[in-house]
Amino acid sequence: MFESQQSWLPTTSYNDVNNREKEWRSWLEQETKNRLVYNWVMVDQELSLFHDTAPMLATSKIYAPLPGPEQLWASESADQWVAAVQAMSNLPADAGLQQLRSTPALLTPSLSVLFQEFVCDNTASQQMSSLTPCQLRLLLHPLHALQWHQQEISNYFANISSMPAMSPIAGNSNTNDNGGASNAQNNHAGMRQQHDVQSLLQKWFRTVTVHLSADPTCVASMTNLVLYHLIALNGLTNFPAIEALARLHGSIWEQSPGRAHCIRHGGEAVYHCGQVIRLIRTIPANRLPVWWSAAVYRAIMILWADSILRKQQQQSSQGGIGMGLPMGVGGMMTGSSQLSPIAIDQVGPEDPGLWMVWNHKGTAVLSNPNGTNTNLDNPPEILTFALNLLGSGAASRFTDGIKRKIGRLAQAWGV
């Protein structure tokens, strides 16, 4: 099913009504198969993302042509389909066979080929802007796979960075020095790989924002951005560790060796969490993806853990804030008391206030429907905000399960 298939090509003239019907039916049959293939690709990414497991499908082995434009797929007759092809390609009504054969709308590449061109920067800006929201969504699969494997490497080196270096030669006096040099080289290589992944994600982000600027109400593009921010969060946090530590309490969490590796870049993580919540609120309730409550859950858990960790850091610091303790995003930096709160779920990525939050120079809050704000320095309020948000969206048994899970967490931590 994932192997290379013969691309669809028209074999007859479009001037004949019967031939139009035949060719449309032929294209529709092939397009249905292609969409089935890539539905599995999207499911694979979602399962991997929300279950924190490795993707099962390898992009390099997916050779089926990508789904075509929605305008063609939504055509209800052969005449509508032919007119859509001609309009999208700026072809005259009497376009010949050779012209139609070269129409990009009908001859889509495979995900494997598209991703190779994307990585090697062989895709022109005009070609990238012509990608459909569905094709951009599918590009997130290999990007997520790269991020997942990079995250595994980062977690591995984070776990061994504090361990004493070992040498196969007993009694070697240079064991620690060699181990330190080796760890430094490994960390440098890991940082370089992480930078490469982040560059690809930024390239994808710039492309999808162009699409959203042209069509601000496009639900598919907004859904794509939610997935992007969740993937970015995977590179900044260790979500399984956050969930594991959330099952602990108080001083037990503070003493846990994994606590320091839960969130590596607090300001950037808070930015992405705010964007997830903003986009979920923007999408109409009847158009929300089935996993919307899981996206909210991940964003809230990261904000909650960041708040807990910062409070414990402040409590364990000698002299506290007055001695220049570096605080997280939810708190105020020295000299920033005159700054207005920045609602991270109300401003877009281009807002200058978010960069202040990113660099720990502002007060980040979440906005409530009644006009009040939820302080990110208050972990119980963050959980209450989550319960209210989940209660205002599309109801489902899955969402109810997420609400119960957050409710139990709130009870365990005395909320």
N, C-alpha and C positions, 0 to 999 in steps of 0.2 A: 504493500500500500504506500510505503514511503519512498519507493524506488522511482527512478526517472521514468516518466511516461511521455509518450509522443504529444507534443504541444498541439493544441487545436489549430487547424488551418482551414479556411474556407476553400471548398473545392469546386464551387460553381459560381455562376453569375448571380448577383444580388437583384438583378432587374426582374427575375422571374419569381412570382409570389410563392409557388410551390417550393422552389429552391431555398428561398428565404426561411420558410418554415422548417425545412429539413436541416439547414445549417444551424438555425437557432436551437432546435432540439438536440442536435449533436453537441453544440457548445454547452448547453444546459446540463447534459449528462456528464460531460467531463468536469464541468465546474462543480457539480454536486460532489463528485469524488474528491476533488481537490479540497473543498471546504470540509469534508469529513476528516481528511488527513490532518488539516491544520486546527480543527476543533480539538483533536487529541493533543496536538502540540500545546495549545492554550491550557487545556486541562492539566497537562504534565507540569507546566510552569506554575499554575495556581496551587496544585498539590505540593510541589516542592517549596514554594514560597511560604505557604501557611502552615506546613508541617515541618519546616526546617530540615528537609531531607534533600539529597542530591537529585537533580533532574534525571529521569530515566532515558529520555530520548537525546541522541547526539545530533546536533545541528548538521554536522558534516555528513550525515547519512540520510538527510531529508532532501530528496531530489524532486519531489512532486512540485508542479507549478503552483505558485502562490495564487490565492483567490483573486479574482478580477474586481473591478470597481463595483460598488453597490448599485450604481445606476443601471448597469447591465444585468446584474442579478435580480433587480427589482422589476425588470421589464416583464410585462404580462402578455406580450405578443411578439411575433417575429418582426413586425413593422416597428414597434417601439424599440426593440433591441437594435435593429439596424440603424434607426435614427439616432440612438444614443451613441453607438460606435462612431458614426459620422460626425456627430456634434463634438464628442470628446476629442476627436483627432483632427477637427477642422477639415474634414474631407467633403467634397461636393456630393450631391445626391447620386450622381452617376459614377462614383468612384469605382475603379476597376479592381480586379483581383489582386494585382501586385501591390497596389496601395494598401488594401485591407490586410494583406499578409504582414506588412511592416507596422501595423498598429500596435503600440505598446499595451493598450488596454486589453488586447486579446492574447498577446504573447508575454506572459509574466514569467520572470525567472523563478527558480526554486529558492527556498530560504537559505540553503547552503551557499548558492551563488551570490545572493543579495548580501549576506553577511560577510562573505569574503571581500566583496567590493566595498562594503561599509568600513571594514577594518583597514583595508589597504588604501582607503580614501580615493577609490576609483569612481565613486558616485558623484556626479556633478550636482551642484546646488539645485539646479532646475529639476534633475531627476529625483533628488530627495524630496523636493517640495511636491512632486507629483505622486508620491507614495500615498496610498489610502490609509485611513486610520487602522484598518485591519492589518495591513502589511506592517505598519509601524508597531502595532501591538505584537506581532509575531517576531519582530526584531528584538523585542525584550527577552525572548526565551534564551538565545545565546548570551545576551548581556547578563541576564540573571545567573546563568550557569557559570560564567566567568567570575561573577561576584561571589557566588556561593563557594567555589573552590578557593578563591582568594581569602574568603572569610575563614575557611578551614585552616589555611596556612597561617593566617594571623593568630587564630586561637591556639594553634599548636605552638608557635614561637612565644606567645604570651604565657603559656603554661610552663615552658621550659626555660624562660629567660631568667627566672630566679633560682633555677636548680644549679648545683655545682657541676662544672664541666667534668666529664669522665674520660679517661684515657685507657686504651687497651693495654698500655704498658704500665705495669705497676711501679709505683715509686718515681714516676716521671715528675721532676720538679717544675716543669713548665706546663703542667696540665691546665692550670687555671688560666694562664696567659693565652695558651693556644685556644682553649675553649672560649674565652672572651672574644678573641679575634674572629673565631668561627661564627659565634652568635652575632657579632656585629655585621659580618658579611651577609649572613642569612637575613638579618633584619633589613639591611640595605636593599637586598634583592627583593624581599617581600614588599618594601615600600615602593620600589620602582614598579613592580607588577601592579600594585594597588593604584598607583598614579595612572598607569595605562588604562586600567578598567574605568577609573573615574573620568578620564578623557573621553572614552567612548560613550559613557553615559551622558556626559555633557553635550557631546555632539548630537546624540539622539534627542536630548531635551531641547536643544535649540531648534531642531527640525519640527518637533511636535508643537512648540509654542508658535511657530509660524502658521501651522495649520489652525491652531486655536484662535489666533488673532484674526484669521480670515473668516472663521466661523465660531464665534464665542459661545454659541449654544450647543456645540457638537458634544453629545454625551459620550461618544466613543473616545474622543480625544481626552476628555476629562477623566474617563476611566483609565485610559492609558497612563495619564499623569499620576493617578493614585498608585498604580503599580510601580511606576518609576520611583516615587518617593519611598515606597516600601522596600524596593531593592536597594536604594541608597542607604536606608536605615540599616540594612543587613551589613553594610560595610562599616558602620559606625558603632554598632552595638552587638552584643551577644544575647539574642533574645531567649534561647533556651536557658542560659544562665540567669537571666532576669526572672523567668518563671520559676526556676529552681529555688532561687533565693527568696522569692515572694512567699514560698511555702514555709520559710523560716520566720523568725520574729525578733525584732528589737536587737538586743545585744548579741544574739546568735548570728544574725545577719552581719553585724559589724565585725565579728570575729572570723567570718568566712573568708578563706583565701581567694575565692572567685569574685568577691565583691568588686575589686578594682578593675576587673576586665569586662564588666557588664556594659559600660558606656565609655567609649574612648574619646569622643568629641561631643561634649554636652551641648554647646551652642549650635552646632550644625545639626545635631540630632533633633533638638527642639524645633528648629526651623522646618525640617521635613515632617515632623509630627503635626505641626500647625497646618501645613499644606494639605496633608491627608484629610484632616478634619474639615478644612475649608472646602475642599473639592467634594467631599461626601455631602456636605450641607448644600452645595450648589446644584448637584445632580437631583432632578425631580425624584420624588420618593418612588414613583412607579417605574423608574428607569434605573434604579440602583442595581448594581451587580449582586448576585446572590451572596457574595462574600463580603459585603460592605461592613457588616458588624465585626467580622474578623479583622478588617483593616483598622476600624476604630479601636478595637481591643489592643492591637499591637501598638498603635500610637499612644494610647492612654497608659499602657503598662510602662512604656519607655519614659514618658513624662513623669509618671508616679515614681519609678525607680530613680530617675535623676533627682527628683525632689528629696527622696529619702537619703540618697547618698550625699547630697550637699548638706543636708541638715546634720548628718552624722559627722561629716568632715568639719563643720563649724563647731560642733560640740566637743570633738576630740582635739581641736586646735588650741594651743595656749594663747591666750590673749584675745581670741575670737576676731570679730570684725575690726575692732579698733586697732589691731596690730597688723592690718593689711592682709587679712585672709582673702585669697582669691575665691570669689564666689561664682556660682553657676548662673545660668541665664535667668532663672526665676527671681533672683535677688537683685539688689541694686549695687552697682559699683560705686566706689568713693567718688563723690562729686557729681553723681547722677541723680540726686534727689529731686531736681527740678524737671526731669524728663517725664513726659506723659507715658502711661502704660501703653504697651504695644500689643494689640490683640493678634496673636500669631495665626488665628483662624479666620481673620477678616481681611488681611492684606495679601496681595499677590507677591510673587517672587521678585518683582521689579521694585517693590517699595523699599526706600532707603532705611526705614525703621527695622526691617528684618536683618539688615547687615549690622545694625547696632546690637541686635539680639545675638547674632552669630558671634560677635566679638565681645560679648559680655559687657556691653555698655548701656543697656536699657533694661526696663522691667517688662518681662514677657508675661502675658495673661491670656486666658481663654475667655471669650465673650459668651454671656448667657442671653437667651431670648428676651428676658425682662430688662435688659440694659445694664445689668451688673456684670462684674468680672470675677473670674475664678483665678485666684493667686496660685502661681506655680510653686510657691514656697510652702503650700499647704497640701500635703498628700491626701488627707481625707476629702478635701474639697475637689481634688482631681477625680477621685473615684465617684463622688456624687455627680459631678459634671458628666462623667461617662454614662452613668445610669440614666440620667435625663436625656442625653443625646440618643442613646439606644432606644429609649421609649418613644422618641418622636419620629423615628424612621419607619420603614416598611417592616411590618411584623412578620415573624416566622418562628418556627420551633428552634431553628438554629440561633436566631437572635435572642430568643428567650433563654437559651442555654448559656450564651455569652453573658447576659445580664445576671443570671444566677451565679456564674463563676466570679464576676466582679463583686457581687453582693457578698459572697462567702469571704472573699479577700478583705472586703471592708470590715466585716465582722471580726475576722481573725486579727486585724490590726487595730481594732477598737474604734472604728469609724461609726 
